[in-house]
Amino acid sequence: MKFLVRERIFDIGEDYWVEDEEGNRVFHIDGKALRLRKTFALQDADGNELYRIREKLLAVRDTMTISRDGEPVAKVRERVFDPIREKLVVELASGGEWTVTGDFLGKEYTISDGHGPIAIVSRTWFRLRDTYAVDVNTHRSDAGGDVALVLSVAVCVEALADGGRE
């Protein structure tokens, strides 16, 4: 199922909505402004926080942590240098690992694990500058089928890619 992410260009913080294929607002990403480290809250349409996303300070490699109810669920970090392509790794607290490969700045990448693709992120489906789609494999019964978690990983990729531009 495809989810459309529309970023707001001129906004305090980094807030944006995620819509489903029918155009319904299903998630809100609340970027917390004026914080020492990058912090986001992924909320459902009613404003209930599903995941908290935070940049880890003082890490050797850029790392972001995704937590639910104060408990870590996943860490997204840069893989050791790979001269051929950009690569991030998602370490799940429940065990297992996802790999994120592709063009992060261009928003053209894939999230996958040993069982196949979890999501494909692409900007090419849209003409709008700050819009991209996250096509999530919602048929999975494991963590890869958790749309909110997959979108949280996409938020981490975006934040880590932005950090590389600074």
Secondary structure, DSSP 8 states (H G I E B T S, - for coil): -EEEEEE-SS-SS--EEEE-TTS-EEEEEEE-SS-SS-EEEEEETTS-EEEEEEE-TT-SS-EEEEEETTEEEEEEEE-S--SSSEEEEEEETTS-EEEEEEETTTTEEEEEETTEEEEEEESTT--STTEEEEEE-TT-SSGGG-HHHHHHHHHHHHHHHHHHH-
